[in-house]
Amino acid sequence: MPDERSASETYRLVSGKYRAEIVSTGAGLRMLEFDGSPLTETYAAGTKAPLSAGLVLAPWPNRVADGRFTFGGIEHQLEITEPTRNNASHGFVRRVEWSVVDRSDARVVQTVDIGEQKGWPYPLTLTVAHELTPDGLVVTATAENVGSTAAPFGMGFHTFVRVGDVPLDDCTLEFSAGTRLQLDPERMLPNGPSVETAGTDYDFRTPKSLKGVWLDTPFSAELPDVDGRAQHILRAPDGTATVLWTDREFDWVQVFTADPAHDQAYPDRGRALAIEPMTCPPDALNSEIDLLVLQPGQSWSGTWGMEYRSA
């Protein structure tokens, strides 16, 4: 596993009217623009990503209760990285340096090895490719079990979205989600089964205003759209939109509102919205809901992306 370092390389990608910057720390998406208009929140080059903006979350996304889980009949104790809630949060790779294995004007591929460490005896190799196309950003993630035993695995991306400089409260959000997983508001861990969203405040199947809305909620996709992708659409009053889409490998999404009223403002923006593609919900190492299990030598791959949509 690489050591954490303060320095981070930046890789600039260009394709048509799209421009992106990817950093080596956490293989993070630092910014994405279309024709000069931002589609993601960003932060100053060379600084730590606020609220894990754009970073890769693996080998589990979100939280593990008390940092403890059992797999294959063996109990493991992970390092507690969210001490205020006594959880292990967001895996191992978001604060370490990834290595470039391929690079072009519109594409960068980075990789990192997860070795055996406290509470995690499962060697894995992760690879993330960020590619700009004329239609937008495509992110392809792969994981390979390079160990000698079966390994549990989950992955997420802590992606913040925006539509130009339009304030979040002036935007609407729309996406298909059949259910949401109930969470304990104190520890942000599951405290009940998934429940239907239809007809509730969590129903975003038609555009819904985000004015005053606060979310930190895991949703499961209802069905992909006709092109095989689930689409999450943040739309400005003029009809322009930023679309984050996922394939069926990322069958969960955590929707999170950074909000000064909840002591989590996004720097220089205040309220901001994260739409986080995930392969599994919070605490999946314990619940095993949609938890991937990779056999020795087995690989997994999933894809998501972002695009600008005109009015």
N, C-alpha and C positions, 0 to 999 in steps of 0.2 A: 504494500500500500504506500503511495507517495506521501512524503511529509507535507504538512501544510506550509505554504509560503505566502508572504504578503504580495510578492510580485505576481502579475498575471499578464499573459500575452493576450493581445486583441487581434482578431481575424476579421477583416472587413470583406463583406460579400456584396456583389452587385449583380442584378439581372433586370434589364429593362428599367422600369420606374421604381423597383424595389431595392432597398439597401438595408443591410443588417450588419450588426457587430456581435461576434461570438467571442467569449473569453475562455481562457484555459482553466480558470478556477471554477470547478463545478460544471465544466462544459456549458457555461451559462449563456443564455440569450440576453445580451445587454441592451440591444435596441433593434427594432424593426420599423422601417418607414416605407411609405408609398408616396412617391412624388413629393418628398419632403415633409409629409404629414405623419406623425408618430402613430403606430399601431400598438405599441407596448409602452409601459412605463420604463424609464431608464435611470441611470445614475452615473456619476462622474467616473471616467476611466481611471483605473488603478485603485479604486476604492472598493470596500466591501459591499456586496449587493444587499440593499436594505430589504428586510422581510423575506430573504432568500429569493429575491426577484430573479426569475429566469433560470434557476439552478435545477440540476438533476437530483432527484430524490430516490435513492436505492441503497441497499437491496430491499428496502421497504419504504413506502411513502407514508406520511402522516405519523401516527404515534403507536408505540407499543406500551401497554399498561405496565407500570412498574419496571419496565425494561426486561420483563420476564416472559419467556415462552417455552413451550415444549414441542419438540419435533423428533419423530422417530423414537419416542419413548425417553428422550433425554431432555432434561430441563436446562435452559440456558439463561444467563443473567447478563444483559447488555449494560453498557455504561449509561447512566442517567444523564441525558443532555438537556432535559427540560425540568430542572429541579423544582420549580414552583408547582408543577403538576405531577412530579415523580414519574415522568415518562421518558422513554428513549424516542427521539424524534428524528424523522426524515433520513435515516440511514447514515452512511459513512462518507459519501463522495461529493457532497455539495461544497465543502470547504477545502478540497485538495486539488492539486494541479493534475490535469489530464494531459496526455501526450498526443500530438498530431501524427496521424498515419497517412493522411491524404489531404491535399490542398489544391484548390483552383480558384479562379476569380469568383465563382458562384457557389463553392462548396468547401466545407471543411469537415474532416472526420477525426474524432478524438476518441481515445481509449484510456481505460484505467483498470488496474487489477485490484480486486478486493481479496486480500489474503486472510489467513486465519488470525483472529484477534479476540479480545475479551468478549465472550458470549457468542462468538460467530466462527465456527470451525469449518466454513464452507467457502473454498476459493472460487471466485467467479471472475470472468473478464467481461467488462461492459464496453460497448462501442456506441457512440452517438454521432450521426451524420446530420449536419445542418446544410440544407441546399436551397438556394433561391432559384425559382423558375419564373417564367413570365406570368404565371398564375399565382405566385406567392411563395411562402416558406413551406418546405417539407422537412420534417424531422423524422429520421428513422433510427430506432433504438434496437440494439441486440444485446443479449446476455448469453454467455456460455459457461456451463459448469465445467471447470477445469480440475475439479477435485475427484475423489474416488468414491464419494457417497452421494446420495440424493441430497439436493439443496432446496430449501424454500426460497421464494423470490417474489418481489413486487417492485414496481417502479412508478414514479410520477415525475411531473415537471411543474415547477412553481411559477407559472406564467401569468404575468399581469398584462391586461389588455386595456386599450383606450381607443377613442376615435378622435384623432387630432388633438386639439386643445379644448374640446368640449368638456365641461364639468360633468362628473359622473352623474350628479343628480338630474341633469338634463337628458340623460340617455335612457333607453329601454333595454331590457335583456330578454332574450327568447331562446329557449332550448327544449328539446324533448327529454323528459325524465319521468319514468314510470313511478319510481319510488325514491324516498330519501331515508337515510339511516338515522335513527334517533340518537342524539348525543347527550351526555351529561354536560351541562354548560360550565361546570367548574373545572373538569379535567379534559373535556373535549374527547371523551371516549364513548363508544357505543354503550347505551344503557337500555336498549330495547330493540325490537325487530325493525326491519324496514317497513315503512308505511306508504300508502298511496299518496301521490301529490295532487291528484285531480280534485279540483274544487277547493283547494286550500291556499293559504298564503304562499306556499312553495310551488305553485303551479305556474310554470313559465312557458307553457306550450304555445301561448300567444304573447306578444310583446307586453312587458310589464314595466312600468316606471320604477326606476331605482331611487327616486327621491326619498331620502331618509331610511332606505332599506339597509339592514345589516344582516349579513350571512356569514356563517362559517360552517358549511353544511355539505356532507357527501351525498351525491345523487347517483343513481344508476340509470343508464340509458334505457329508454323505452324500446325504441327500434331505430336502427340507422335510417337515414333518409334514403331516397331512391338510388343514390349513387354509392350506397354502402358505407356512408359516413354519417356520424352524428354531428350536427352543427350547433354551435353556441354563438349567438349573434348579439353583439353590443351595437346598438344603433343610435345615431345622433338624430336631432330633430329634423334635419334636412334630408334624412333618409339614407345617408351614407353610413357604412357599417364596417366593423372589424369582425371577421368570422374566424373562430377557432374550431377546427374540425378534428375528429378522431376516427380511427378505424375500430373494429370490434375488440381488438386487444386491449384498448384503453376504454373499458366498459363502465368506468366510474369517473366522476369529475367532482372535485371539491371546489365549491364556489365560496370565495372569501372576500369580505369587504374590509380593507384597511380604513380605519375611521378614527379621527382624533377623539371622538366621544367614547371610544373603547380603548384609549391609550395606545393605539397602533396606527398612527398617521403615516402615510407614505411621504417621504421628504419632498418638500416643495410642491406637493399636490394635495395633501390632506386626504380626502376620500379617494380610494382607488379600488379597482376590482381585479382579483386574481381568479382565473379559470384554470384549474389544475388537472390535466389529464392524469388518470391513475388506472393501474391494472386491477387494483383491489381497494377496499375501503380501509378506514382506520382500524388498527389492532387486528389486521388479518392474520398476523403470525399466531394469534390465539384463536380467533374465530374460524380461521381457514376459509373464509368466504372469498372465493375467486383467487385464492392464493395459488401461485404457480409453483410446481415442483419440477425441478430440472434434474434428470438423471445424469450420471457421469458422461461427459462428452456431448450432452444435449444442448441445443441452442434454442433461443426464443427471439422473436422479432415483432415489433409493433411500430405503427406510424401515426403521426398526427401533423397538423400544419395550421397555417394562418394565411388569410388573404384579405385584401381590401375589396369592398363591394360598393359600387356606385349607387346613387339614388335611382 
